[in-house]
Amino acid sequence: MGSVKASIAYIVLASLGDVMATIFGINLFALSGQLLVGLINGSFYALLSLGLAIIFGLLKIINFAQGAMYMLGAFFAWMALNYLGINYWWALILVPLAIGLLAILMERFLVRPIANEDHLYSLLLTFGIALVLQGVFTHVYGSSGLPYQIPAELKGGTRLPFMYLPNYRAWIIVSSLVVCFSTWWVIEKTKLGAYLRAGTENPQLMQGFGINVPLMTTLTFGFGVALAGFAGVLAAPVYSVSPDMGSNILIVVFAIVVIGGMGSIGGAILTGLMMGVVEGLTKFLYPEASTTVIFLFMVIVLLVKPAGLFGKEA
Amino acid sequence: MSTTGEKIRINDLHAYYGESHILHGIDMTIMQGELVTLLGRNGAGRSTTLKAIMNMVGRRTGMINVNGNETIGMAAHKIAHLGVGYCPEERGIFSSLNVEENLMLPPNVRSDGMSIEEIYDIFPNLAERRYSQGTRLSGGEQQMLAMARILRTGANILLLDEITEGLAPVIVQKLAEVLLMLKERGLTILLVEQNFRFAAPIADRHYVMEHGHIVEEVQQHELSEKTELLNTYLGV
């Protein structure tokens, strides 16, 4: 008797699961799968647009090289592993540091000399740097992409009620959220962040108060770019390491920065995640529109609230 | 670093913004504990003099000695650390920070700055509104905040630019009391001021500027005999 009851209960539950899985005619497995992909893309969008927002806030320059630095992050991780035997975990720390250092040199010797010129100059400079980097890497490594293994510790996955969650994908989401929100916390809640915010508003007066603003600017640029390097290492095992990975993602990230509002730190993070999810949702509902939906959003936001969803009206 | 004697000595100071030559050879000396004003019409170069001391102009030549240190070749962010507090004409309250964050923002430049309690004692309005956004304060409160901010750092040389501009008489009166209190404590103050009636009773000396030159120096006791002259310079 007992076993019959149990098997009836099992059949009922199983069919309930089936009903749930196709509730309202929607395939929940497919939906949650697309949402997960969206959230992962969103994690990268958040990291990259956060870096752009920080740099734009203090330096008032639009860093077109941010995508190239993301690409460089992935390549550095690949090179570190294949030439130096440095594993993923060390690369996750060392590569952003190396990229940050590179950015500091770039700020000091290329960006700063034209800091007082029209913003168009720094835009063209960083665009040029991006093209050079992409060209060099295409020349050396070709454009087909290099493989990078998921670290052994994060292989496998977890079965959830409606989906299978690969561990590495969960790690991307968690680590990107941790990095983004710690950065947000430092900028919005600490004394160092107060210096940054005040320096964004009135750098000259901050100098007058005894703050070394040029140094702060250089370090901020380094940190903002290092975020892209971090995103690059994180991306290496899931996207193929290829020279055009940066330029592909950068256009979307610029749209996200515009939607979130230029220079808004929290806005950049939230919009990044949100747009990733919107993209995933669109892929499920109407796949043909998934690559354009973010730009559609951008157009609507620009028409309705030109300062961006989280931007302050000028 | 001396605490008595000359706090600021300027010799043959020239300052430029790009191609325009604003200051044409300024000489002035301010002793410890003095309250000195820079009088003159708009555009005479008074604010530029303060900015030149802070190294906030495009280019400057000559000598500027602050607290015994030659600063003409010094980076802008090092000057505050000689004990200088600068309050700009536009007050420079940060809109991204609340009142207390604005107050706590500038790093200490000397060890004996006012405590936050002392500051709230002097400016009770700031205590009441400590969590308001800095730029939501009234003009008078913003001015008090801009002053309080540099008193907290321990600066003992204050460069104050038009602090009474556009404020109600009762607040101007309050600022005069604060300046006298600071003077009593031995702080050295260089005040750019348009409001001669505010400056006259509290200042020890006045420099009158015109077209980037210092054209007259008036001691406190000479005020009555030189009133006529001052009126022609200031156009009042």
Interface residues (C-beta under 8 A of the other chain):
Chain A: K191 A194 Y195 R197 A198 T200 E201 N202 Q204 L205 Q207 G208 F209 G210 I211 N212 V213
Chain B: M54 N55 M56 A75 A76 H77 K78 I79 A80 H81 Y86 P88 G92 F94 S95 S96 L97 E101 M104 L105 P106 P107 V109 T153
